[in-house]
Amino acid sequence: MGKIVIAIDGYSGCGKSSTAKAVAKDLGYTYIDSGAMYRAATLHFLNSYLSPSNPHDVEKGLKDLEIEFQPNPDTGEQETYLNGLNVEQEIRTMRVSENVSNLAKEKAIRKVLVAQQKKLGKSKGVVMDGRDVGSVIFPDAELKVFMTADLETRAYRRQQELLAKGDLVDLEEIQKNLAERDQIDSTREEGPLIKVEDAVEIDTSNLNFAEQVAQIVDLAQQRINHTKDYASNH
């Protein structure tokens, strides 16, 4: 009782996914990685030599697109599977990063993935991050957070993330990629990146990871208590 839906939106490289994952773990909630779903779809289209802007290719690509999450038996971390194969490492590469925003703006693809995401959140007790979670996927979420940070900070964090995976990418190249993605994500017709009116904005430029997680967990606890109080009084 008292479980809520937590929607976390914001710019690329703000630490949304890692924060959302940690918040879910703290609360014992399910984490839905919407970004991983779009990345997996992008990988599927790239590997199949299909164009997300070609209606015939889109129809063909969506026909055999199956994305699911399974926990890693060793780490307990949730990992992304595309058509039965673990693609967790592959979807984080620059090759996918450079193409994901163009795929994510296509209406037919979004429609299929958004329907999957809405279904996953029906039973509450979920944390989801993305670009349009609070505006399109879960407009009734009890807690909506909008994460932001300056471009330099985001690029540095993304570089460290890639380095940890053994990829050395020039900081300027990452900044350019993030700026392009900001532009595409904010101006696309379908589910653009916007801060909804009832979202709490958190600037993570000067926050460490533990601080940003703690802020969201605190906000969530307030909403959970409010939901419990409301339920017991009605």
N, C-alpha and C positions, 0 to 999 in steps of 0.2 A: 504493500500500500504506500501511496505517496511518491511513486516513481514518476520521474519527469523525462521530457525530451530536451536535450541540450544541443543547440545549433551554433556551431562556430564557423563564422565566415571571415574572409580577409584576404590580403594580398599573398602572392607566392613568396615563400622564404621567410614567413613570419614565425614559423615553428608551429603552425596550426595542427598538423598531423601528430607530431610527437607530443604536443600539449594535450590534444584531445584524447590520445591514447592513454596518457598518464592520468588524466581526469577520470576516464572510464574505469581504469584499474583501481584508483582510490575509492570510487563510489560503488565498485562491483557492477558496473554497467557494461553493456555491449558497445564496442567501438565500431562504427561503420566508416570506412575510409572511402569517401566518394571520389577523391582525387585518384586513388589507386584504381578505381573502376574505369575512370576516363583514360588513365594511363594504359591499363590493360587493353581497352578497346583500341587505343592508338597503336599499341604494339601489334595487335591482331590485324589492323588495316595495313600497317607497314609491312609486316611479314607476308601478307597475302597480296601485296602490290595493288591495293585498292585505294581509291581516292575518296575521302569523306565528303567531297563536294560534288561527286558524281552520283546522282540518284540511283542508277543501276548498280553501281559498286556498293552503295550504302545498303540497298536491299539484300544484296548477296552477302555482305559482311555481317549484317545483323542476324541473318538466318542461322549461322553456326557460331554465335557469340555467347559463351557461357562463362560468367564470372562468379567466383565464390571465394569465401574466406575460410581458411582452416588454421587452427593453432599449430604452431611448430611443436612437436612432441618434446624437443630438448629445451627450448627457451620459453615455451608457453606463449610466445608472441604470435599475433595473428598474421598470416601471410596470404598473399593474393595468388589465386589459381585461375588460369585462363584455359578453358577447354580441357580441364583435368591436369594441366601442367603448372608447377610452381614457377611463377614469373617475378617473384618479389624483387630479385636483384635487377633483372632486365628492365623492368618498368621505371627504374630510378636513373637510367642513363641519360646523357645529354641528347642522344638520338630521339628518345621519346619526349623529353622536355621541350625540344624544339618544335615538335609537331602536335602536342596535346591541345593547345589552345585552339588551333584551327579545327580539330575534330570536335572539341567541346562546344563550338558555336553552332553546329549543325542540328537543326530542329528534330529530324527523324531519329538521330542517335540519342539526343538528350531525352526525347520522349520515352524511349525504351529503358534507359538507365534511371531516369527519375521515377518511373513506375516501380522498378525494382527497389529503389531506395525508400520510397514511401511505404512499401510493403514491409521492409525490414524494421521500420520505426513504429509500426502499429501497436506493438505490445508495450511501448514506453521503456524506460530504463535504458535509453540509448544516448550515445554522444556521437555526433556526426560533424565533420568539417568539410568545407568546400567554398564555393563562391556564391551559391544561391540557396543555401540550406534554410536560412531564416526567412527568405523572401518567397521561395517557390516550393521547396520540398516539405519543410515543416513550418508553415506560416503560423501555426498555433503552438509552437514550442514554448514551454514555460520559461526557458532561459535562452536568450539569444546574445551571442558575443560577437563583436567585430574586432578582429586583431589587425594591428598595423605596426609598421616599423619603417625607419628610413631605408632608402635603397642600398646605401653602403653596408649597413648592418645586415640586411637581408642577403646581399651578395656574399659577404664574408661567411655567414652561417651556412649558406648553400655550398660554398667552396669547401668548408670543413667537412660537411656531410659527404661530399663526393670524395674528398681525400681519404676519409675513413673507409671508403669502399675501394680505394686504390686508384682513383681517377684524379689526375692533376689537371685542373682546368683553370685557365687564365681568369683572374678576377673581373677584368673588363668584359670578357666574353659573357660571364655570368650576369653582370650588371645589365648588359645589352639585352640578354635573353629575358631577364626579369622585367625590364622596362617595356619590352615588346609585349610580353604576356599581360602586364598591367593594362596596356592600351587595348589589346584584343578583349580581355576579360571584362573591362569596364564599358566597352562600347558595343559589344555584341547584342544582337536583337533578342536572342533567347537566353533568359536567366542571367542577365548581366550582374557583375559584381557591384552590389550596392550595400550601403549601411542602412538597414531598415530602422524606422523611427524608434522602436522599442528595444533596440540592441544596446548593450553596454560596450563602449569602446575601450579597448586596452592597448596602449602603445607599449610594445615590448622592446623598443630600442635600448632602453637602459635597465631592463629587468633580466635577471638570470632565469634559467629554466624553472627552478623550484618556485620562484616568486610568481611567475605567470600561471603555473599550475595551481598554486595555493589560492590566488585571487579568484580563479574560476570555481574551484571547489567550494570556497566560502560563499560565493554567489549562489551556487547550486544548493548548498545546505539551507540557505535562506528560503529559496523557492520550494524545496522539499518540505521544510517545516510548515510553510504557508499552506501547501497542498494538504498536508496531514491535518492541520488546524481546520481548514475549510471542510474536509471530509468528515471530521468528528463533530462539526457544528451543523451538518446538514444531513 
